[in-house]
Structure formats: C-alpha cells, structure tokens
Amino acid sequence: MDRDSIGSLFLSAADGDAAAWKALVEGLAPLVWSVVRAHGLSDADGHEVFQTTWLRLAQHLQRIREPEKVGSWLASTARHECLKVIQASRRVSPVGDPGVFDRAADQWTPEEALIRSEEADARADQVRQLWQAFEQLSEACRRLLRVLMASPRPHYHEVSAALGIPVGGIGPTRQRCLRRLRALMERAG
C-alpha cells in the first residue's frame, strides 16, 4: 500500500465505508503486529495491544489530520500501548494462592531474582533506546523496516508494490537504514 491509497482508504473508512475499514486493517495489520512483536509481549498482551491500537484509531477517526500518515500513527500508538502494558506489568503484584510464591522462591535465590529483574530492566531500556533511535530515522527507512519486520515476512515484490521501491533497491536500502540505526544506537551508548 502506498500513502495515497492508505489515505483514501482511511478517508473512506472515516466516512463509514466498512469495506475500506477492512482493507485498511488488512493492509496495516502486519505493521501493527511488527511493532507489538518488537516489544516482546506475551500473546495475550500482544493481542490486547493490537485490538486497543485499532480501537484508538476508530476513536480518533475524525481527529486525524494527515490520513496518508495513518500507518505512522498506528505504529506510534501501538508502541505507546506496548509501553503502557510493560509499565503496568511491573506494577502488578499477584495475590491469591501463597503456593505460587513458594514455587517461585524455590526456583531462584534472592540474588538470582535480583539479577533477573535487572536484566529485564536493561532489556526494556535497550528496547526503549532502539525505538528512540528508530524514530530518528527518515520516514522512508521507518516505513521500509516496519514492513520488513511484518510476519509473515512479505516478499520483496509486495514491499515494492507497497512502498514504491524497485525490488532491486530494497536490500541495499534496508542495509543503509540498518547501518544508520546502528550508528544512532552506538551514539546513544
């Protein structure tokens, strides 16, 4: 899908065209899923974020000013929703069967639990830094990398049709974008 077709589908969906809404969801679902998977959420949390992202779009149909950029809006919204879930999961204190705590205590010593917690925090920090660096890439790089992260992985012919990039230019462009992302990550430390 190119920006113009996304924009026209979005405008039709905002006017109540169910077929346009369905086409918009089918066309941009891989993008939303790629953002969700990049955050390493559980399946249940991932599905929740996916649905919430589309709900947010439905709630804001009349507020979107640049319909051709709805893909970027969805990716950003999915990222924010993922971060909300990640933050909320850190605040949750399970209650109920005390045996659950006994089993967890048997698995890890306090030192191991602390190390695991610190590793999880470091991983979350790395993901946050990655997305901050990702947002500094050009719009063309962000769009290409998001599409290439989709699952199932699209064929280059589909990527070419969606983004208007010649098939032979996708690989080299991807490499340049990844090099730029790596440089931004290294600069961030």
Stockholm file with secondary structure:
# STOCKHOLM 1.0

chainA/1-189         MDRDSIGSLFLSAADGDAAAWKALVEGLAPLVWSVVRAHGLSDADGHEVFQTTWLRLAQHLQRIREPEKVGSWLASTARHECLKVIQASRRVSPVGDPGVFDRAADQWTPEEALIRSEEADARADQVRQLWQAFEQLSEACRRLLRVLMASPRPHYHEVSAALGIPVGGIGPTRQRCLRRLRALMERAG
#=GR chainA/1-189 SS CCHHHHHHHHHHHHTTCHHHHHHHHHHHHHHHHHHHHHTTCCHHHHHHHHHHHHHHHHHTTTTCSCGGGHHHHHHHHHHHHHHHHHHHHHHCCCCSCHHHHHHHHHHCCHHHHHHHHHHHHHHHHHHHHHHHHHHHSCHHHHHHHHHHTCSSCCCHHHHHHHHTCCHHHHHHHHHHHHHHHHHHHHHHC
#=GC SS_cons         CCHHHHHHHHHHHHTTCHHHHHHHHHHHHHHHHHHHHHTTCCHHHHHHHHHHHHHHHHHTTTTCSCGGGHHHHHHHHHHHHHHHHHHHHHHCCCCSCHHHHHHHHHHCCHHHHHHHHHHHHHHHHHHHHHHHHHHHSCHHHHHHHHHHTCSSCCCHHHHHHHHTCCHHHHHHHHHHHHHHHHHHHHHHC
//
